[in-house]
Amino acid sequence: MTYRNRILLAGFLLLAILLTFLKVPVASSQGVTVVAALVEEALPINDPNAAIWQEATALDIPLSAQNVTPPRLMGTSVRSLTARAIHNNEQIAILIEWEDTTQNDQNVRVQDFRDAVAVQFPLVQTQPYFCMGQAGGNVNIWHWKADWNAKIAARQDVDTTYPDMYVDGYTFANTEAGAASTIEEYEDINYVPARVAGNLFASAIQSPVEDIIAGGFGTLTSQGVEGQNVQGYGAWADGKWQVIFTRALDSEEEEDIQLSAGRIYSIAFAAWDGEHEERNGQKSTSQWVSLQLERPTVPVQLTETASAANGYPPIFWILIGGLALFMVAIPVIAARLSNE
């Protein structure tokens, strides 16, 4: 090894020592991470165009067709979606956007199929199968449904789809309202057995998001009516869906994902296109990506021996100065060695 190479090697070693001291990685790779920006104000739970969303970086998530188990989807119509998230240390809101040329938010007739989107969190330390988890690896799914979203704004039923139909008798409800009677108008609620049994689909819809637990294909289980604590909002315009999921970071439900600032979680996405009759397992899914919740900033307390600039001790600035002088001297030394 020549004297010149020794000088260069010593310089690189000194630089490596300095970077190690500062805990700066020499090389790093950027993973696929949705960063939930920390905000101070209330979250825009029903405004996907609020300015506060711009504080969070949008991340494009590629999707592929679920073709592992029946019912399979052989070709995906929703190829990607965009996700961003914000939190205020009490609640989290996730905004998902994707292109869809048709608005499918009716699901009364047998030939109707809805648009939908879902987010999924593992309930174990490892990453189970990204499509509905696996045995011993449950997942918590938040499933937004376009028809539920529309039903909250305006009633959907057989009589609203077929307003000219005729019903001869409807004796268990308000006789004046007839077939248009709501469940609340039934004189005896026992004639709506699904509602009495606590079936979520027969209950009054409070949110367009269904809170679900799964542990593999065929294990999809909706949480009870009292356990539905995820709020949602969706809007379609100009060939694009915008959907917001909102939930408190902490949940009283044991099988819910528990979230806290400063931590990183796995998250996956799925989407259904009603125009192409997608439903159940016929969906487009993503792989696992990361969701990081920004931690509140903690003021740094400087010690008596710390430097006033950034709180680094004097040895830091000595090393910086020495390295700077060394790097300036290297070209001069190298030039002289070349001349010799």
LINGIBEL-V35147 format. One record per run of one state. SS is the DSSP state (~ for helix, > for strand, _ for the rest). FROM is the first residue (numbers start at 1). LEN is the number of residues. If there is no record, write none. Layout:
ss;from;len
SS;FROM;LEN
SS;FROM;LEN
//
This chain:
ss;from;len
_;1;2
~;3;19
_;22;11
>;33;6
_;39;12
~;51;5
_;56;3
>;59;4
_;63;1
>;64;2
_;66;14
>;80;8
_;88;3
>;91;9
_;100;16
>;116;7
_;123;11
>;134;1
_;135;2
>;137;1
_;138;1
>;139;7
~;146;8
_;154;4
~;158;4
_;162;16
~;178;3
_;181;2
~;183;3
_;186;3
~;189;3
_;192;1
~;193;4
_;197;3
~;200;3
_;203;6
>;209;6
_;215;6
>;221;2
_;223;2
~;225;3
_;228;3
>;231;7
_;238;2
>;240;9
_;249;15
>;264;9
_;273;1
~;274;3
_;277;7
>;284;2
_;286;3
>;289;5
_;294;12
>;306;1
_;307;6
>;313;1
~;314;26
_;340;1
//
